[in-house]
Amino acid sequence: MTETHYFTLGQAAKEANVSKSKISKDLNSGKLSYVGKTKAGYKIDPAELFRVYPQKTPVNSNKERLETPKNTNENSLLKKEIEMLREQLKREQTQSDHWREQAERVSHLLTDQRPKGSGWFDRPLGRA
């Protein structure tokens, strides 16, 4: 069997974050029960103390820690996906540059590059 730990009046007040007089008043009124009373003082069961005075969780202690993302397997998969997307974007940019160059070459070929006045139709009629 394991030995159960009990609170004294002072310990109970500290754990419940109330005054000793409040604990004493609740013990005397029966609102808070106790296991026994010795020359050393009251023996208060922690479960009974927290039934009457529920424990309050600290405002930001665990919430912030729980919201902080851990370095999990999911994070490493997301990092790999980001890297793959960056590589794909780089390939798409390279291909876009290639097609732009092709369009410029075709545009150059389609425009008349001959100097003005050198064509047969630019010569006056009747002159050879």
MODA-V888076 format. One record per backbone hydrogen bond with DSSP energy under -0.5 kcal/mol. NH is the residue of the N-H (numbers start at 1). CO is the residue of the C=O. Records with the same first field share a line. If there is no record, write none. Layout:
BEGIN
NH = CO, CO
END
This chain:
BEGIN
7 = 44
12 = 8
13 = 9
14 = 10
15 = 11
16 = 12
17 = 13
18 = 13
23 = 19
24 = 20
25 = 21
26 = 22
27 = 23
28 = 24
29 = 25
30 = 26
31 = 26
32 = 26
35 = 43
36 = 43
38 = 41
41 = 38
43 = 36
44 = 7, 42
45 = 43
46 = 5
49 = 45
50 = 46
51 = 47
52 = 48
53 = 49
54 = 52
64 = 60
65 = 61
66 = 62
67 = 63
68 = 64
72 = 70
76 = 72
77 = 73
78 = 74
79 = 75
80 = 76
81 = 77
82 = 78
83 = 79
84 = 80
85 = 81
86 = 82
87 = 83
88 = 84
89 = 85
90 = 86
91 = 87
92 = 88
93 = 89
94 = 90
95 = 91
96 = 92
97 = 93
98 = 94
99 = 95
100 = 96
101 = 97
102 = 98
103 = 99
104 = 100
105 = 101
106 = 102
107 = 103
108 = 104
109 = 105
110 = 106
111 = 107
113 = 111
118 = 115
122 = 119
123 = 120
127 = 124
END
